Amino acid sequence: EDRPVFTIFKEQRIEIPLERMSPLLVKAIISIEDQRFYEHHGVDTVRIVAAAVNNLREGRRAQGGSTLTQQLARQAFLNLDKSYRRKLKEVIVAAELEAEYSKQEILELYLNKVYFGDGLHGVEAASLGFFGKHAAELSLSEAALIAGLVKSPSSFAPTVNLKRAIARRDLVLQTMVDSGVVTADEAAAAK
């Protein structure tokens, strides 16, 4: 009988329009990944300089300076090698994306593309996969947990390490408070 013995990897992606995503999820992603998203044109020089200073202070690459647009450029059009040449290409593609698409379109493309772990690509697949509900229905706590996965899905996925996932969620909630997206009381209630 001709059938596979096992499956190595199965990608799950369900694309949805931005209007069908929880505004809390969108705000959580922006607050943890790119707080100046609406202020830059694909590359955030302020963030790059701050990350470089912190990295020099730490003596290692502790922080990245990539914007959501740069992350989209890397995921959609470039390889993942860590060379300066690839980083330069990423900056060029990000600038082209910003010239071609609106911020809302970039957000929609990014949120449907980004990897959240467990084979789940895009916010709808992540929402259904982790919480059994659509991205539009996420609570503040759930939105913050999903947003926290972007940095390192293999480290922060609740299916891998629930304690680490909750700590990362709490960090996302704090960035949302710090950026004025939610109140301290709302964040506390979400924990």
C-alpha positions in Angstrom: 0.0 0.0 0.0 1.4 3.4 -1.0 1.1 5.8 1.9 3.6 7.9 3.9 5.0 6.4 7.1 5.0 9.8 8.8 4.8 13.5 8.0 7.8 15.7 8.7 6.1 19.1 8.6 2.7 20.5 7.9 2.2 24.2 7.6 -1.2 25.6 8.6 -2.1 29.0 7.4 -5.5 30.7 7.1 -5.4 34.1 5.6 -8.0 36.6 6.8 -8.5 40.4 6.3 -7.2 42.8 9.0 -10.8 43.6 9.9 -11.3 40.0 11.1 -8.4 40.3 13.5 -8.8 41.4 17.1 -7.7 45.1 17.5 -6.1 44.0 20.8 -4.0 41.4 18.9 -2.9 44.1 16.4 -2.0 46.5 19.2 -0.2 43.7 21.1 2.0 42.8 18.0 2.8 46.4 17.3 3.7 47.2 21.0 6.1 44.3 21.3 7.5 44.1 17.8 7.5 47.7 16.4 6.1 50.5 18.6 7.0 53.1 16.0 5.4 51.2 13.1 3.2 54.2 12.1 6.1 56.7 12.4 8.8 55.1 10.1 8.9 54.3 6.4 10.0 50.6 6.7 13.3 51.2 8.6 13.3 52.6 12.2 16.7 54.3 12.5 16.0 55.3 16.1 15.4 51.7 17.0 18.5 50.4 15.0 20.8 52.9 16.8 19.2 52.0 20.2 19.6 48.2 19.5 23.2 48.7 18.4 24.1 50.7 21.6 22.4 48.0 23.8 24.2 45.2 21.8 27.6 47.0 22.4 26.8 47.4 26.0 25.9 43.7 26.4 28.8 42.6 24.3 26.6 40.4 22.2 23.6 40.6 19.8 20.9 41.0 22.5 18.4 43.1 20.6 17.3 43.4 17.0 16.2 46.5 15.3 14.0 45.1 12.5 10.6 46.6 11.9 7.5 44.7 11.0 8.0 45.7 7.4 11.6 44.4 7.5 10.4 41.1 9.1 7.8 40.8 6.3 10.5 41.5 3.7 12.7 38.8 5.2 10.0 36.2 5.5 8.4 36.8 2.1 11.3 37.6 -0.2 14.7 36.8 1.4 16.7 34.0 2.9 17.3 33.9 6.6 21.1 34.1 6.7 22.6 36.6 9.1 24.8 38.5 6.7 25.1 42.3 6.3 24.3 41.8 2.6 21.0 40.1 3.4 20.3 42.9 6.0 20.9 45.5 3.3 18.5 43.7 0.9 16.0 43.6 3.7 16.2 47.4 4.1 15.7 47.9 0.4 12.8 45.5 0.1 11.2 47.1 3.2 11.4 50.5 1.7 9.8 49.2 -1.5 7.0 47.6 0.4 6.4 50.9 2.3 6.2 52.7 -1.0 3.9 50.2 -2.6 1.5 49.3 0.3 -0.4 51.2 3.0 0.5 50.5 6.7 -2.8 48.6 7.0 -1.9 46.4 4.0 1.6 45.7 5.4 0.1 44.8 8.8 -2.4 42.4 7.1 0.3 40.8 5.0 2.6 40.4 8.0 -0.1 39.1 10.4 -1.1 36.4 7.8 2.6 35.4 7.2 4.3 35.4 10.6 5.1 32.1 12.2 3.8 31.4 15.7 5.1 27.8 16.3 3.5 24.4 16.1 3.3 24.7 12.3 0.9 27.7 12.7 1.4 30.6 10.3 -0.7 33.7 10.6 -2.9 35.0 13.4 -6.0 33.0 12.4 -4.2 29.7 12.4 -2.4 30.6 15.7 -5.7 31.6 17.3 -7.5 28.5 16.3 -4.5 26.3 17.1 -3.8 27.6 20.6 -7.3 28.8 21.7 -9.8 27.2 19.4 -11.3 30.5 18.5 -11.0 33.0 15.6 -8.5 35.8 15.7 -11.4 38.3 16.0 -12.5 36.7 19.3 -9.2 36.8 21.3 -9.2 38.3 24.8 -6.5 40.7 25.8 -4.6 37.9 27.6 -4.8 35.6 24.6 -3.8 38.4 22.2 -0.7 39.2 24.3 0.3 35.5 24.5 0.1 35.1 20.7 2.0 38.4 20.1 4.7 37.2 22.5 5.4 34.1 20.3 6.8 36.1 17.3 10.2 36.6 18.9 10.8 32.9 19.4 7.9 30.5 18.8 10.1 27.5 19.7 10.8 29.0 23.1 7.6 30.8 24.0 4.9 28.5 22.7 2.5 27.4 25.5 2.8 23.8 24.1 6.5 23.9 24.7 6.8 25.8 28.0 3.7 27.3 29.6 5.5 29.1 32.3 7.8 30.8 29.7 4.8 31.6 27.5 3.0 33.3 30.4 6.1 35.3 31.4 6.4 36.5 27.8 2.7 37.3 27.7 3.1 39.4 30.8 6.0 41.3 29.1 3.8 42.0 26.1 1.0 43.3 28.5 3.6 45.6 30.2 4.7 47.0 26.8 1.1 47.7 26.0 0.7 49.6 29.3 4.0 51.4 28.7 2.9 52.5 25.2 -0.6 53.6 26.4 -2.5 50.9 24.5 -4.2 49.5 27.6 -4.4 50.6 31.3 -2.5 48.9 34.1 -5.9 47.7 35.5 -6.8 46.1 32.1 -3.4 44.4 32.0 -3.6 43.2 35.6 -7.1 41.8 34.9 -5.7 39.9 31.9 -3.1 38.0 33.9 
